[in-house]
């Protein structure tokens, strides 16, 4: 599985984050030579430290907004492929500090692209943006890669700008140097080991295991929920395509569930309550300041046809595996690294052997 990465020098920006940690463990499991950098984790616990990656991976604590340190570290690691995950990922924080969000998500990418442009060792680049990069004014609509980009809030605006910058650097510089690149846009990602603030699943976990009230916003909003491994499989398949020189031009890819029914925030909450078997004290946030589209889903037909990617775990199984991770972690049954590796191997087996119908 993903043998193309074996002994490949792979760098992950944002390696200290939730997705970065899962990706580092998967690439390390495959046999890649993994390095990375990111900010100090801002929660306790956090997956990067709980999994032991801080002791087993070559990494640095740097801010991608610092071009001098960025140049130094990329030149030190000399990666062949870069997975760019470093970002400010929270909508609520983008309202509290829009300038920092834009500086990180836009100028941070510019800084990285400048290093890549001037390197003689980087060959492939995967730029992770968001399902929220689309101009979402159409109501119930599944976005395709060619749909208009745009943002009605600081976070989504920063992600649509990142898409434009990624494509402009690819067309202006990367392709001429033989560097292949792509952007990837994944749906709402959940899974064990996420303790971010103001995010639905971590908030449910804290309320369940710390006996505190759960505050949710927009219970009727629909999102493309999927397990972190589903999205990362899409990123790895994209990188595999680039490494094998199957795509020279810059390409964008959607990775989202093809569910037969839409799952609202309240549906996800109800299923977690069942899985955790705990009654929660739920409060609905009445804040009207934050703009979030009521309906967001992705059309991933392009990835299905050209990358042979599709969701292998339906939404109910995603919630079961996520709940299982947290229950085993909090009861001390297994440590974070063991829990992640177990699910990585299970997911790899599903890629090789199973076809699970989405619900």
Beta strands, then each sheet from edge to edge (+ up, - down):
strand 1: 9-13
strand 2: 33-38
strand 3: 58-61
strand 4: 81-84
strand 5: 124-128
strand 6: 142-143
strand 7: 180-186
strand 8: 189-190
strand 9: 214-216
strand 10: 226-227
strand 11: 251-255
strand 12: 282-284
strand 13: 297-298
sheet 1: 3+ 2+ 1+ 4+ 5+ 7+ 11+
sheet 2: 6+ 13+
sheet 3: 8+ 10+
sheet 4: 9+ 12+
end
